[in-house]
Amino acid sequence: MRSVDELIADGVSGRRVLLRADLNVPLDSDSGAITDDGRIRASLPTISALREAGARVVVAAHLGRPKGEPDPRYSLAPVAARLGELLGTEVPLAADVAGPDATAKVAALADGQVLMLENVRFEAAETGKDGAARGELADRLAGLADLYVDDAFGAVHRKHASVYDVAERLPHAAGRLVARELEVLTRLTESPERPYVVVLGGSKVSDKLGVIEALLPKVDRLLVGGGMTYTFLAAQGHEVGTSLLEADQVDSCRRLLAEAGDRIVLPVDVVCTPEFSADAPTTVLPATEIPADQMSLDIGPKSVELFAEALAGARTVFWNGPMGVFELAPFQGGTRGVAQAVGAIDGLSVVGGGDSAASVRQLGLDEAAYGHISTGGGASLEYLEGRELPGLAVLAD
């Protein structure tokens, strides 16, 4: 797989480089302001390197899930503005993805300048299953550039036009962010320093079943929190009240517990409440004593201590998924405590993107405490499962 630095070494001055970036940042539902610019900041090393080498950088990215047509709620305008602030230069936004305005603005670029295309998902073909339709969009995108660089690790598990099909049409390379993600994930899958502890949270066992099965033979401990907890507790025969439960996954959890023995560690206490609300009363109870008319929305303080003890001696840690509903103040303790324990290990700590990365920033924790914070939650999990990721496979050609 060719790197962007090899591309730069061969000379990119005056050449148009289509850069697929992952700039899918969260926006405030009322003001439309960016609430977490982590992914934009993560794209800076590759963009800056190309600029400094004299490339004419054309950034393609998506935001949210528009319905394959322009939708002002998902315009990349705030992203282009923030990118410009971080780069210290104006980043104009094309009015379309790969239409007349994009073509005109690309033609006007000077060496070292950056242009952002409008949300690629404003084109239905971007995410379509029809290869011919994706190919037509890819042809138009490729027509804007001489070279292609993929730095959108969070999208490499998708066979989309701007991720897969364009790379078949232009000389291509992997950006610095993609290269760093691969370096870290390869260490996790091939040569983790031991003890190796994985912390998995999030809401659904079904979302993590594949990665649990792939990792169990490789890890020394697998700590389970978040909404997944209650399906595992149900598999042990415990009452979980109105907590999140995937009844169709109970047998899978029972099998995993039998196979793993004491390597799977479950919470020993939880934070219970009668309703999903930041104002509802809360009670810390043993995980085996959840009332039938209540739900648990976080792991409790004894569980945080238990997990911290399991993490204390680890040399490699991968954490994906919050321990509770960290967006609500009464249910932040579990995620905060575990996040701090992960950041304190004397070894490689990897935060697996998605809600985990968001929680680090929302809770005001020091990002520098972690060895690596991934930008791609779903892509990270699929890589660890051993699946082929289309966006990486095409770069390897």
Buried (B, 14 or more C-beta within 10 A) or exposed (E): BBBBBEBBEEEBEEBBBBBBBBBBBBBEEEEEEBEBBBBBBBBBBBBBBBBEBBBBBBBBBBBBEBEBEBBEEBBBBBBBBBBBEBBEEEBBBBBBBBBEBBBEBBEEBEEBBBBBBBBBBBBBBBBBEEBEBBBBBBBBBBBBBBBBBBBBBBBBBBBBBBBBBBBEBBBBBBBBBBBBBBEBBEBBBEEBEEBBBBBBBBBBBEBBBBBBBBBBEBBBBBBBBBBBBBBBBBBEEBBBBBBBBBEEBBEBBBEBBEEBEEBBBBBBBBBBBBEEEEEBEBBBBEBBEBBEEBBBBBBBBBBBBBBBEBBEEBBBBBBBBBBBBBBBEBBBBBBBBBBBBBBEBEBBBBBBBBBBBBBBBBBEBEEEBBBBBBBBBBBBBBBBBEBEBBBBBBBEE
